[in-house]
Amino acid sequence: MKTLTLAVPGWPGHAAGQHLDIRLTAPDGYHTERSYSIASPPEDTDQLELAIERLEGGEVSPYLVDQLAVGDELEFRGPIGGYFIWTVDIGGPLLLVAGGSGIAPLMAMVRHRATRRSRVPTRLLYSSRSLDEVIYRSELDQLATRGDGFEVFHTLTRTRPSDWSGYSRRIDRDMLREVAFVPEQRPLCMVCGPTALVETVASTLVELGHPPDRIKTERFGPTGG
């Protein structure tokens, strides 16, 4: 993983949850593009932050992670997306569920909430393979200590420290029942990550009684490289 910070003069602004399409063009004219969610909050008007996961065999992510240098220019289109977004004015309660690099658009929402000093009840359930692979771990831990209604729950699916006290499996029905707000509160549920995780979480939330129109999903797949 690598975080890219882009200076974008004249940026029109974005909503938490939107993304960019980055386009690369080879000397022979061949071009390709991939979508990356914006991790910085809308309040950051002079720069954008992207969390890039390097995918083996990818056409875009290896260049962004391994070769892109300070001062290089990128061609991109955005902001894009009007469905998978959240603002403090929308309110809550807010349930965020992320898998791996799917934390990126949710991080924009968490940062937006913190910057606006919102106290909307918010819970983040974050699935990672190991503790070392938890993106934004220290920042999330710090935000969870502010006492403003933001809670973080981690689950590690492969390896974990000997003193680990969090969840130790893939997200399942029991975990969602324990972490999610009760359906009667009609929380807005934002789910982002690999397709299998997103489909499992979304269908399970419906089975638990959450209205489908209160569940929004964004899928990250191997074609995102």
Buried (B, 14 or more C-beta within 10 A) or exposed (E): BEEBEBEBEEBEEBBBBBBBBBBBEEEEEEEBBBBBBBBBBBEBEEEBBBBBBBBEEBBBBBBBBEEBEEEEEBEBEBBBBEEBBBBBEEEBBBBBBBBBBBBBBBBBBBBBBBBBEBBBBBBBBBBBBEBEBBBBBEEBEEBBEEEBBBEBBBBBBEEBEEEEEEBEEEBEBEBBBEBBBEBEEBBBBBBBBBEEBBEBBBEBBBEEEBEEEBBBBBBBEEEBB
